[in-house]
Amino acid sequence: MVLGGYRADYDVSWNATAKTYTLVHRASGFTTTTKAVEQFQFSAEYWGSSYDWGNLIPDATAGDGYRLIGTADNNLLEGSAGFDYLSGGEGDDILNGFQQNDSLYGGGGKVVLGGYRADYDVSWNATAKTYTLVHRASGFTTTAKAVEEFGFGDGTWNAGDLLAAGPVGVAAAAPQDSLFAI
């Protein structure tokens, strides 16, 4: 979607219920409401610079990001700079939320995280059968369920070995078999 002017010319809001963005031009009051748009371009800005719908609203705390659902095939699902929900479904999937407050459901497969394993505090919730990984520097939280492997910049850990691999905040003992149905 291409809009006139600069990004700073607009007030932008997200309606999580309707899953729509509303952009109001500050000078004219002209209002655009849209949904299912992947890129926003502003005509007065450098051509080639755009805002994906995961970063149109800086520091948004809800509703901003991708919601991607995989198929029975082997999927590569990559999120955005926003808060993503990625679900791989069946298959040997790779999920990369790009280090924000993301929810990742693997159905098996692998979660890819930025940085090193020691950059994260990790906990296991036996009741919900989820891992919670909190990036120490940024505070961003990734919640992962039904994942076999976790990839970091310094290696890959099997889900059952993740808690023993570095600094942790352990809520309960890690499971021996970490693949769970959702």
NUZARO-384123 format. One record per residue (C-alpha): residue number from 1; residue in one letter; x, y, z. Coordinates in steps of 0.05 Angstrom, whole numbers, always signed. Layout:
N
{rec NUM; a; {X; Y; Z}}
...
END
This chain:
182
{rec 1; m; {+0; +0; +0}}
{rec 2; v; {+28; +68; -19}}
{rec 3; l; {+7; +130; +19}}
{rec 4; g; {+24; +203; +6}}
{rec 5; g; {+74; +241; +48}}
{rec 6; y; {+117; +215; +105}}
{rec 7; r; {+104; +163; +159}}
{rec 8; a; {+106; +220; +210}}
{rec 9; d; {+47; +254; +175}}
{rec 10; y; {+0; +199; +201}}
{rec 11; d; {-30; +177; +266}}
{rec 12; v; {-33; +101; +263}}
{rec 13; s; {-74; +54; +306}}
{rec 14; w; {-86; -21; +308}}
{rec 15; n; {-153; -53; +323}}
{rec 16; a; {-137; -124; +347}}
{rec 17; t; {-211; -146; +346}}
{rec 18; a; {-224; -125; +274}}
{rec 19; k; {-150; -137; +255}}
{rec 20; t; {-147; -70; +219}}
{rec 21; y; {-100; -11; +216}}
{rec 22; t; {-128; +60; +215}}
{rec 23; l; {-82; +114; +187}}
{rec 24; v; {-105; +187; +196}}
{rec 25; h; {-68; +241; +158}}
{rec 26; r; {-55; +295; +210}}
{rec 27; a; {-62; +356; +164}}
{rec 28; s; {-122; +335; +122}}
{rec 29; g; {-158; +287; +170}}
{rec 30; f; {-164; +237; +112}}
{rec 31; t; {-173; +168; +142}}
{rec 32; t; {-152; +101; +112}}
{rec 33; t; {-173; +36; +145}}
{rec 34; t; {-141; -28; +119}}
{rec 35; k; {-128; -100; +134}}
{rec 36; a; {-86; -156; +105}}
{rec 37; v; {-32; -108; +79}}
{rec 38; e; {+40; -132; +83}}
{rec 39; q; {+78; -68; +67}}
{rec 40; f; {+64; +6; +76}}
{rec 41; q; {+102; +55; +32}}
{rec 42; f; {+101; +131; +41}}
{rec 43; s; {+112; +168; -25}}
{rec 44; a; {+156; +224; +3}}
{rec 45; e; {+204; +176; +36}}
{rec 46; y; {+263; +142; +3}}
{rec 47; w; {+237; +94; -49}}
{rec 48; g; {+252; +24; -26}}
{rec 49; s; {+241; +40; +48}}
{rec 50; s; {+176; +13; +74}}
{rec 51; y; {+143; -10; +139}}
{rec 52; d; {+119; -81; +145}}
{rec 53; w; {+57; -89; +187}}
{rec 54; g; {+100; -116; +243}}
{rec 55; n; {+136; -49; +253}}
{rec 56; l; {+87; +5; +230}}
{rec 57; i; {+70; +22; +302}}
{rec 58; p; {+135; +26; +342}}
{rec 59; d; {+133; -5; +412}}
{rec 60; a; {+63; -33; +403}}
{rec 61; t; {+46; -83; +457}}
{rec 62; a; {-10; -123; +425}}
{rec 63; g; {-37; -142; +357}}
{rec 64; d; {+25; -119; +319}}
{rec 65; g; {+61; -174; +282}}
{rec 66; y; {+48; -235; +238}}
{rec 67; r; {+0; -292; +250}}
{rec 68; l; {+25; -349; +206}}
{rec 69; i; {-2; -419; +203}}
{rec 70; g; {+38; -473; +167}}
{rec 71; t; {+14; -534; +129}}
{rec 72; a; {+28; -609; +134}}
{rec 73; d; {+91; -596; +93}}
{rec 74; n; {+159; -575; +120}}
{rec 75; n; {+151; -500; +131}}
{rec 76; l; {+198; -441; +143}}
{rec 77; l; {+157; -389; +180}}
{rec 78; e; {+190; -323; +195}}
{rec 79; g; {+159; -269; +237}}
{rec 80; s; {+169; -194; +238}}
{rec 81; a; {+194; -141; +284}}
{rec 82; g; {+126; -144; +317}}
{rec 83; f; {+96; -194; +365}}
{rec 84; d; {+84; -256; +324}}
{rec 85; y; {+43; -320; +329}}
{rec 86; l; {+74; -375; +287}}
{rec 87; s; {+45; -445; +283}}
{rec 88; g; {+81; -496; +240}}
{rec 89; g; {+30; -552; +240}}
{rec 90; e; {+54; -620; +218}}
{rec 91; g; {+121; -629; +184}}
{rec 92; d; {+192; -612; +202}}
{rec 93; d; {+184; -537; +211}}
{rec 94; i; {+231; -480; +226}}
{rec 95; l; {+201; -421; +264}}
{rec 96; n; {+237; -355; +272}}
{rec 97; g; {+199; -300; +309}}
{rec 98; f; {+257; -250; +303}}
{rec 99; q; {+267; -238; +378}}
{rec 100; q; {+205; -203; +400}}
{rec 101; n; {+148; -224; +446}}
{rec 102; d; {+128; -284; +404}}
{rec 103; s; {+85; -347; +411}}
{rec 104; l; {+114; -405; +371}}
{rec 105; y; {+78; -472; +363}}
{rec 106; g; {+120; -523; +326}}
{rec 107; g; {+82; -587; +318}}
{rec 108; g; {+154; -613; +320}}
{rec 109; g; {+211; -579; +286}}
{rec 110; k; {+258; -523; +308}}
{rec 111; v; {+254; -453; +337}}
{rec 112; v; {+309; -404; +317}}
{rec 113; l; {+328; -350; +367}}
{rec 114; g; {+377; -292; +361}}
{rec 115; g; {+439; -290; +404}}
{rec 116; y; {+470; -344; +446}}
{rec 117; r; {+439; -395; +493}}
{rec 118; a; {+468; -359; +554}}
{rec 119; d; {+431; -295; +533}}
{rec 120; y; {+365; -327; +555}}
{rec 121; d; {+331; -346; +620}}
{rec 122; v; {+291; -409; +605}}
{rec 123; s; {+234; -440; +644}}
{rec 124; w; {+188; -500; +632}}
{rec 125; n; {+115; -500; +650}}
{rec 126; a; {+95; -573; +659}}
{rec 127; t; {+20; -557; +662}}
{rec 128; a; {+18; -517; +598}}
{rec 129; k; {+75; -558; +566}}
{rec 130; t; {+110; -494; +544}}
{rec 131; y; {+179; -466; +546}}
{rec 132; t; {+187; -392; +562}}
{rec 133; l; {+252; -359; +539}}
{rec 134; v; {+266; -288; +564}}
{rec 135; h; {+322; -251; +529}}
{rec 136; r; {+362; -220; +585}}
{rec 137; a; {+383; -155; +551}}
{rec 138; s; {+318; -137; +516}}
{rec 139; g; {+267; -170; +562}}
{rec 140; f; {+230; -199; +501}}
{rec 141; t; {+195; -264; +516}}
{rec 142; t; {+186; -323; +469}}
{rec 143; t; {+136; -378; +487}}
{rec 144; a; {+147; -444; +451}}
{rec 145; k; {+105; -507; +451}}
{rec 146; a; {+112; -573; +414}}
{rec 147; v; {+183; -559; +392}}
{rec 148; e; {+239; -610; +385}}
{rec 149; e; {+300; -564; +378}}
{rec 150; f; {+321; -494; +396}}
{rec 151; g; {+374; -460; +352}}
{rec 152; f; {+418; -404; +378}}
{rec 153; g; {+480; -369; +349}}
{rec 154; d; {+524; -418; +388}}
{rec 155; g; {+489; -483; +372}}
{rec 156; t; {+426; -525; +373}}
{rec 157; w; {+396; -557; +435}}
{rec 158; n; {+345; -613; +439}}
{rec 159; a; {+284; -589; +478}}
{rec 160; g; {+297; -638; +535}}
{rec 161; d; {+368; -612; +544}}
{rec 162; l; {+351; -538; +540}}
{rec 163; l; {+344; -525; +615}}
{rec 164; a; {+410; -557; +632}}
{rec 165; a; {+448; -517; +579}}
{rec 166; g; {+460; -452; +615}}
{rec 167; p; {+432; -400; +663}}
{rec 168; v; {+360; -417; +676}}
{rec 169; g; {+299; -397; +715}}
{rec 170; v; {+267; -466; +724}}
{rec 171; a; {+193; -472; +739}}
{rec 172; a; {+193; -548; +738}}
{rec 173; a; {+237; -605; +715}}
{rec 174; a; {+246; -611; +640}}
{rec 175; p; {+210; -668; +607}}
{rec 176; q; {+246; -728; +578}}
{rec 177; d; {+204; -727; +515}}
{rec 178; s; {+190; -656; +494}}
{rec 179; l; {+144; -665; +434}}
{rec 180; f; {+72; -651; +454}}
{rec 181; a; {+7; -648; +415}}
{rec 182; i; {-28; -581; +418}}
END
